Amino acid sequence: MDEVTAGLEGYRFNDAGGAAYRFVWNIFCDWYLELAKPVLQGEGVDPAIKAETQASVAFLIDQIAHALNVLIAEPDKLAEYRVNAYEAARRTYHWEMEERKFVEAFDRA
């Protein structure tokens, strides 16, 4: 992200946009998400580790969206996306907690 900052400070917006693109696709998507997939999709993964990984991914997506705000022509759309992503993450977490309660109740029966 230092390249993005340097591009913005030097008024080289094409360089800043290119650096942001490379960071999102080459670092976050190609590496972080690929390494997180087995934890997120795995059966038998410790729920605490899965929840922490989900929270980390959601946090990083939010921070990326925040950082890209200066490069996007419609920041209101980005703000709307951030709210929707946060709400989706909360619903997913709530659903998983309810599912866990259901499974535990079923196991006791």
Secondary structure as UniProt FT lines:
FT   HELIX           2..9
FT   TURN            10..11
FT   HELIX           13..22
FT   HELIX           23..33
FT   HELIX           34..41
FT   TURN            43..44
FT   HELIX           47..68
FT   HELIX           69..71
FT   HELIX           75..108
//
